[in-house]
């Protein structure tokens, strides 16, 4: 009986490995994609901009209706980055992104977006083109943050965000932060 369970587990493990290899070795077939004569709708809109070579990956969401999404990020030199998504949320790996930008300073970078519709046919949109600048940007952005109702603010602070790795460290970190109640107490103590 024990040999039977080991045999069954072995078959299940081998089946999972084979299924995984089929998925990995069988890339998305987009060769017969229908051309769409416009740019895809994406959010945020990263069309026709200048990208610093040391900025964090420009992750985005494809807003076109579809059941599957394929994006190829490419430039003149280096390996293209191929991404597949079932939700339209495109997350670019940070190491591949920085390698592609670094080797293509001063050149264009293209985002080829493909969407598979309900009819199971792929549509290819016009590539989104951006320019990679020669110069780096500062690593950190420092800014003041208050909630939109400025006349009712309770918290105020100066924050910083790392622009090279903001996809990893998604939240801004406080440099100086105070509550109004704390500021009022400090003013009363000085009076």
Secondary structure, DSSP 8 states (H G I E B T S, - for coil): -HHHHHHHHHHHHHHHHHHHHHHHHS----TT-EEEEEE--EES---S-EE-TTS----EEE-S--SEEEEEEEESSS--EEEEESSSEE---HHHHHHHHHHTTTSEEEEEEEEE-TTS-EEEEE-EEEEE-SS---SEEEEEE--S-GGG--EEEEEEEESSSTTTS-S-EEEEEEEHHHHHHHHHHH-
